[in-house]
Amino acid sequence: MLLFFCCTLASCESDPKHQDVIGTYVGSLFGVQETITLREDGSFEQKLLMPTGKRLILTNKWSLHHKLVELKSYLHFYGTGLPKRLQMPPLEVDLMTYAFERNALGRVFKLI
């Protein structure tokens, strides 16, 4: 019964608004420092500082769909296979989706 109650509460959580997700998010993976800035006008900037010291910058548009933030392009710097590893050079992909929760962006992985 408690599990059902908790699940019911979680599903009632409202979706974030556009202004809730605007800001700068930072993280690192495989020695790459990544900064993503979501701007109010619907544009974003992705900055990568590679382990070699090289800096890469990508700008494009972003959108919010319920709790998912979609970046209209993305510099993908880690491999998609197992085990995960650094992708050099990063590949530009058409779309990257992040889940927004508790003032953080988390990558959304698809089960295959």
C-alpha positions in Angstrom: 0.0 0.0 0.0 2.8 2.4 0.8 4.5 1.8 -2.5 1.3 2.6 -4.4 0.9 5.8 -2.4 4.5 6.9 -3.2 4.1 6.1 -6.9 0.8 8.0 -6.9 2.5 11.0 -5.3 5.4 10.9 -7.8 3.1 10.8 -10.8 1.3 13.9 -9.5 4.5 16.0 -9.6 3.9 18.8 -12.1 6.1 19.3 -15.1 8.7 22.0 -15.0 8.0 25.3 -16.8 10.4 26.8 -19.4 11.8 29.3 -16.9 12.4 26.5 -14.3 15.1 24.8 -16.5 16.9 28.0 -17.7 20.4 28.1 -16.4 23.9 26.6 -16.6 24.6 22.9 -15.9 28.1 21.4 -15.4 29.4 17.9 -15.2 32.3 15.7 -16.2 32.7 12.3 -17.7 35.8 10.5 -18.9 37.9 13.5 -18.1 35.8 15.8 -20.3 34.4 18.9 -18.5 30.9 19.7 -20.0 28.9 22.9 -19.5 25.4 23.3 -21.0 23.7 26.7 -20.8 20.0 26.8 -21.5 18.9 30.4 -22.4 15.5 32.0 -22.1 15.2 32.6 -25.9 15.3 28.8 -26.5 19.0 28.7 -27.5 21.7 26.7 -25.8 25.4 26.5 -25.7 27.4 23.3 -25.0 31.1 23.8 -24.0 33.5 20.9 -23.8 37.0 21.0 -22.3 38.7 17.9 -23.5 41.4 16.0 -21.6 43.9 17.3 -24.2 43.0 20.9 -23.3 41.1 21.5 -26.5 37.9 23.5 -26.1 34.8 22.9 -28.3 31.6 25.0 -28.4 28.3 24.2 -30.0 25.1 26.4 -30.1 21.6 25.5 -31.2 18.0 25.4 -30.0 16.5 23.5 -27.1 12.9 22.6 -26.2 11.0 21.3 -23.2 8.6 18.4 -23.5 7.1 17.5 -20.1 10.2 16.7 -18.1 12.5 16.1 -21.1 14.9 18.7 -22.4 15.8 18.2 -26.0 18.9 19.7 -27.5 18.6 20.0 -31.3 22.2 19.0 -31.8 24.9 17.8 -29.4 28.7 17.0 -29.3 28.6 13.3 -28.3 31.9 12.7 -26.6 31.4 9.2 -25.2 30.9 5.9 -27.1 27.5 4.2 -27.2 28.8 0.7 -26.8 29.8 -1.2 -23.7 32.0 -0.5 -22.0 31.4 3.2 -22.3 34.5 5.2 -23.2 35.7 8.5 -24.5 34.8 9.3 -28.2 37.6 11.2 -29.9 36.9 13.4 -31.7 33.3 14.0 -30.4 30.6 13.4 -33.0 27.9 15.9 -33.7 24.5 14.2 -33.4 21.1 15.7 -34.3 19.4 15.3 -31.0 20.2 14.7 -27.3 17.5 14.2 -24.6 18.0 15.0 -20.9 15.6 14.4 -18.1 15.1 17.4 -15.8 14.6 16.6 -12.2 15.4 18.5 -9.0 17.4 21.2 -10.7 19.6 18.8 -12.6 19.8 17.3 -16.1 20.3 13.6 -16.5 21.0 11.7 -19.7 18.1 9.6 -20.9 19.2 6.2 -22.1 17.1 4.0 -24.2 16.9 0.2 -23.6 17.8 -1.7 -26.7 
